Amino acid sequence: MTPQPAARCSGGSLGFASSGPDLPSHMFVVVLAAFLLSAEAPATPLVEGLDHTPVAVTDLDRAANDFAKLGFIIKPGRPHKDGIRNKHVKFPNGGEIELITASSPTDALAKEYVAWLRGGEGPASWSLYAPDLAAVTAFLSRRQLQPNDEGDVVTYSQAAVAHRLFFADRLRSPTDGPIYWAHPNTAYKLRRVWLAGSPSEVDLVVKLGAEVEPRAACSPFDSQATVYVLPREGDEIAVAPNVRRSQARNLIGVTVRVRSIAAARRILEKNHVPIVRPASCRSDSLWVGPSSAHGLWLEFAQGEMHREFR
């Protein structure tokens, strides 16, 4: 599922200095942020987990073949009137990684993808699972963010890309089922998204019920990422402060949970996919770089995510 564009406006971000030598700067930031933002969070979280991440690609069939080499079962997409084409990596809870492309600017959304792809392939946007989209729409309206409720997705006005972050309700297809969930790499859940810099949408996610975790997460590109947890399902948003990207391309990658990291490794080695394993990161995790995943940093992680923290 892909959202329609919404109006655009600018957003803000948080930033603080360390209070002293005894407290690491990243811990001070997250503790103070949690204190300041907790009063604005709803009593019941309006978002419960991650929904899906569209990855924009130039050659859909090639991308599907490459993701199959990563150990995923690929579900065919459906025709779109605007010429957009897609294929899916599906998970049992309704989450997914969506491979998507557009060859001609036949409408506003297709035009946006065509323009976005001129800068290269990669994750174009990300979405959060919100069972009550009407409540999310009302929440965004109260903050004058110009929400656009399209029935199964809600977009809102943002600075760089209209639907960089959007909200969805895991609209399941009648054709979804175990045949598309039996990934040879044993992946079963989209668990974390990784963002660069200090994205303004994180402030909004906290106000919607995410909780800041006062420890850093490790990756090949930043060992001091701040983690925000969606308490209902435990899914996470990691923000890498030492990675600088444009607002339009601030999504770095995703983490998928696997039942067996050994099985995931065997698939990658069999298909000659380079594996990245930072020495300082968890032992039950491995990474695939953007050159192998069409612009996406992709982590395979086994076990509970909190074990990763340093």
C-alpha positions as CSV (number, residue, x, y, z in Angstrom):
1,M,0.0,0.0,0.0
2,T,1.4,3.4,-0.9
3,P,0.0,6.7,0.3
4,Q,-1.0,9.8,-1.7
5,P,1.0,13.0,-1.3
6,A,-0.1,15.6,1.3
7,A,0.7,19.3,1.7
8,R,4.1,20.3,3.0
9,C,5.3,22.4,5.9
10,S,8.4,22.6,8.0
11,G,9.1,20.8,11.2
12,G,11.4,21.1,14.3
13,S,13.8,19.0,16.2
14,L,15.2,18.6,19.7
15,G,18.8,19.1,20.7
16,F,20.5,19.5,24.1
17,A,24.0,19.6,25.5
18,S,25.4,17.3,28.2
19,S,25.0,18.4,31.8
20,G,28.4,17.2,32.9
21,P,31.2,14.6,32.5
22,D,29.5,11.9,34.5
23,L,26.6,11.4,32.1
24,P,27.2,10.4,28.5
25,S,25.7,13.0,26.1
26,H,23.4,10.6,24.3
27,M,21.9,9.5,27.6
28,F,21.3,13.0,28.8
29,V,19.6,13.8,25.5
30,V,17.2,10.9,25.7
31,V,16.4,11.3,29.4
32,L,15.7,15.0,29.1
33,A,13.7,14.4,25.9
34,A,11.6,11.8,27.6
35,F,10.9,14.1,30.5
36,L,9.9,17.0,28.3
37,L,7.7,15.0,25.9
38,S,6.0,12.6,28.2
39,A,3.3,15.1,29.2
40,E,2.2,15.3,25.6
41,A,1.9,11.6,25.0
42,P,-1.7,10.2,24.8
43,A,-2.8,8.0,27.7
44,T,-3.2,5.1,25.2
45,P,-0.6,5.0,22.5
46,L,-2.1,5.8,19.1
47,V,0.6,3.8,17.2
48,E,1.4,0.2,18.2
49,G,4.2,-0.9,15.8
50,L,5.8,-0.6,12.5
51,D,3.6,-1.1,9.4
52,H,5.7,-1.2,6.3
53,T,8.6,0.4,4.4
54,P,8.5,1.2,0.7
55,V,11.8,0.7,-1.1
56,A,12.0,2.6,-4.4
57,V,13.8,0.7,-7.1
58,T,14.5,1.3,-10.8
59,D,14.1,-2.3,-12.0
60,L,11.4,-4.1,-10.0
61,D,12.1,-7.6,-11.4
62,R,15.8,-7.3,-10.6
63,A,15.1,-6.0,-7.1
64,A,12.7,-8.9,-6.5
65,N,15.4,-11.3,-7.6
66,D,18.0,-9.7,-5.4
67,F,15.7,-9.8,-2.3
68,A,15.0,-13.5,-3.1
69,K,18.8,-14.0,-2.9
70,L,18.6,-12.4,0.6
71,G,16.3,-15.3,1.6
72,F,12.9,-13.6,1.2
73,I,9.8,-15.0,-0.5
74,I,8.5,-12.4,-2.9
75,K,4.8,-11.8,-3.3
76,P,3.6,-10.4,-6.7
77,G,2.0,-7.0,-6.5
78,R,-1.2,-5.7,-8.2
79,P,-1.6,-3.4,-11.1
80,H,-2.0,0.3,-10.3
81,K,-3.9,2.8,-12.6
82,D,-1.1,5.3,-12.3
83,G,1.5,2.8,-13.6
84,I,3.2,2.2,-10.3
85,R,4.3,-1.4,-9.9
86,N,5.2,-3.2,-6.7
87,K,6.2,-6.5,-5.1
88,H,6.1,-7.5,-1.4
89,V,8.1,-9.1,1.4
90,K,5.3,-10.1,3.7
91,F,5.3,-10.9,7.4
92,P,2.6,-12.7,9.5
93,N,1.6,-9.6,11.5
94,G,0.7,-7.7,8.3
95,G,4.0,-5.7,8.2
96,E,6.1,-5.8,5.1
97,I,9.0,-4.4,3.0
98,E,7.5,-3.1,-0.3
99,L,9.5,-2.9,-3.5
100,I,8.0,-0.2,-5.6
101,T,8.8,1.6,-8.8
102,A,7.3,4.1,-11.3
103,S,8.4,4.6,-14.8
104,S,6.3,7.6,-15.9
105,P,4.8,10.6,-13.9
106,T,1.2,9.8,-14.6
107,D,-0.1,11.3,-11.4
108,A,1.2,13.2,-8.3
109,L,2.5,10.0,-6.5
110,A,4.1,8.5,-9.6
111,K,5.7,11.8,-10.4
112,E,7.2,11.9,-6.9
113,Y,8.6,8.4,-7.2
114,V,10.1,9.2,-10.6
115,A,11.7,12.3,-9.2
116,W,12.9,10.5,-6.1
117,L,14.6,7.7,-8.1
118,R,16.7,10.3,-10.0
119,G,18.7,10.4,-6.8
120,G,19.1,6.7,-6.6
121,E,17.3,3.7,-5.1
122,G,16.5,3.1,-1.5
123,P,13.9,3.4,1.3
124,A,11.6,6.2,0.3
125,S,9.3,6.3,3.3
126,W,8.2,4.4,6.4
127,S,4.9,3.9,8.1
128,L,3.5,3.2,11.6
129,Y,0.7,0.8,12.5
130,A,-2.3,2.8,13.9
131,P,-5.4,0.7,14.4
132,D,-7.5,3.8,14.9
133,L,-6.7,6.0,11.9
134,A,-9.5,8.4,12.8
135,A,-7.9,9.1,16.2
136,V,-4.5,9.7,14.5
137,T,-6.2,12.1,12.0
138,A,-7.8,14.0,14.9
139,F,-4.4,14.1,16.7
140,L,-2.6,15.5,13.7
141,S,-5.4,18.0,13.1
142,R,-5.1,19.4,16.6
143,R,-1.5,20.1,15.8
144,Q,-2.3,21.8,12.5
145,L,-0.4,19.2,10.5
146,Q,-3.0,19.0,7.7
147,P,-3.7,15.2,7.8
148,N,-5.1,13.5,4.7
149,D,-7.2,10.4,5.7
150,E,-7.4,8.2,2.6
151,G,-9.2,5.3,4.3
152,D,-6.4,2.9,4.8
153,V,-3.5,5.3,5.1
154,V,-3.1,8.8,6.7
155,T,-0.4,11.2,5.5
156,Y,0.4,14.6,6.9
157,S,2.3,17.7,5.9
158,Q,6.1,17.4,6.2
159,A,9.0,19.4,5.0
160,A,10.9,17.3,2.5
161,V,8.7,14.4,1.2
162,A,5.0,14.5,1.7
163,H,4.7,10.9,2.9
164,R,8.1,10.3,4.4
165,L,6.3,9.1,7.5
166,F,2.7,8.0,7.2
167,F,0.2,5.9,9.1
168,A,-1.5,2.7,8.1
169,D,-3.6,-0.1,9.5
170,R,-1.9,-3.2,8.1
171,L,-4.4,-3.7,5.4
172,R,-4.1,-7.5,4.7
173,S,-4.8,-8.9,1.4
174,P,-7.1,-12.0,1.1
175,T,-4.2,-13.7,-0.8
176,D,-1.7,-13.2,2.1
177,G,-0.9,-16.4,3.9
178,P,1.8,-18.9,5.1
179,I,3.1,-19.5,1.5
180,Y,4.4,-15.9,1.6
181,W,5.6,-16.0,5.2
182,A,7.9,-19.0,4.9
183,H,11.1,-17.0,4.2
184,P,14.2,-19.3,3.9
185,N,16.1,-16.8,6.0
186,T,13.5,-17.3,8.8
187,A,12.5,-13.6,8.9
188,Y,9.1,-13.1,10.5
189,K,8.8,-9.4,11.6
190,L,9.8,-5.9,10.6
191,R,11.3,-4.8,13.9
192,R,13.2,-1.5,13.6
193,V,13.7,1.4,11.2
194,W,17.0,3.4,11.2
195,L,16.8,7.2,10.6
196,A,19.7,9.7,10.1
197,G,20.4,12.9,12.0
198,S,17.7,14.5,14.1
199,P,14.5,13.9,12.1
200,S,11.5,16.0,13.2
201,E,9.1,13.1,12.8
202,V,10.6,11.4,15.9
203,D,9.2,14.3,18.1
204,L,5.8,13.4,16.7
205,V,6.3,9.7,17.3
206,V,7.1,10.3,21.0
207,K,3.9,12.4,21.3
208,L,2.0,9.5,19.8
209,G,3.2,7.2,22.5
210,A,6.7,6.0,21.8
211,E,9.1,5.7,24.7
212,V,12.7,6.8,24.5
213,E,15.2,4.1,25.6
214,P,18.2,5.6,27.5
215,R,20.8,3.4,25.8
216,A,22.5,3.4,22.4
217,A,22.1,0.8,19.6
218,C,24.9,-0.4,17.4
219,S,25.2,-0.4,13.6
220,P,27.9,-0.3,10.9
221,F,27.2,3.4,10.4
222,D,26.7,4.6,14.0
223,S,27.4,3.0,17.4
224,Q,25.4,5.7,19.3
225,A,21.9,5.5,17.8
226,T,19.1,6.6,20.1
227,V,16.2,4.1,20.3
228,Y,12.5,4.9,20.6
229,V,10.2,1.9,21.5
230,L,6.6,1.5,20.6
231,P,5.4,-0.2,23.8
232,R,2.5,-2.2,22.5
233,E,4.5,-4.4,20.1
234,G,8.1,-3.5,21.0
235,D,9.0,-2.2,17.6
236,E,11.6,0.5,17.5
237,I,12.8,3.6,15.7
238,A,16.6,4.1,15.9
239,V,18.0,7.6,15.2
240,A,21.7,7.7,14.2
241,P,23.0,11.2,15.1
242,N,26.3,10.8,13.4
243,V,24.8,10.1,10.0
244,R,24.0,13.1,7.9
245,R,21.5,12.9,5.0
246,S,19.0,15.1,3.3
247,Q,15.6,15.3,4.9
248,A,14.1,13.5,1.8
249,R,16.5,10.5,2.3
250,N,16.9,10.2,6.0
251,L,15.7,6.6,6.2
252,I,18.9,4.5,6.4
253,G,17.6,1.0,6.8
254,V,15.5,-1.6,8.6
255,T,16.0,-4.5,11.0
256,V,14.0,-7.8,10.5
257,R,13.7,-10.4,13.2
258,V,14.7,-13.9,12.3
259,R,14.2,-17.2,14.1
260,S,17.7,-18.4,13.1
261,I,20.6,-16.2,12.4
262,A,22.5,-19.3,11.3
263,A,19.9,-19.9,8.6
264,A,20.0,-16.3,7.4
265,R,23.8,-16.5,7.2
266,R,23.7,-19.8,5.2
267,I,21.4,-18.2,2.6
268,L,23.6,-15.1,2.2
269,E,26.8,-17.2,2.0
270,K,25.2,-19.6,-0.5
271,N,24.2,-16.6,-2.7
272,H,27.5,-14.8,-2.3
273,V,25.9,-11.8,-0.6
274,P,28.6,-9.8,1.3
275,I,27.9,-9.8,5.1
276,V,28.8,-6.9,7.3
277,R,29.4,-7.7,11.0
278,P,30.7,-4.7,13.0
279,A,33.0,-6.0,15.8
280,S,31.4,-3.8,18.4
281,C,27.8,-5.0,17.7
282,R,25.8,-7.9,18.9
283,S,26.9,-11.4,17.9
284,D,23.4,-12.6,17.0
285,S,23.0,-10.0,14.3
286,L,24.4,-9.5,10.8
287,W,24.0,-6.8,8.2
288,V,23.7,-6.5,4.4
289,G,24.9,-3.3,2.8
290,P,23.0,-0.9,0.5
291,S,24.8,-2.3,-2.6
292,S,23.1,-5.7,-2.0
293,A,19.7,-4.4,-1.0
294,H,19.0,-1.6,-3.4
295,G,20.0,1.3,-1.2
296,L,18.8,-0.2,2.0
297,W,20.9,-1.1,5.0
298,L,19.3,-4.4,6.2
299,E,19.9,-6.0,9.5
300,F,18.9,-9.6,10.4
301,A,18.6,-10.0,14.2
302,Q,17.8,-12.9,16.4
303,G,16.5,-12.8,19.9
304,E,15.3,-9.9,22.0
305,M,16.3,-6.5,20.7
306,H,17.3,-5.1,24.2
307,R,20.2,-7.5,24.2
308,E,21.8,-5.4,21.5
309,F,22.3,-2.3,23.6
310,R,25.8,-1.5,24.6
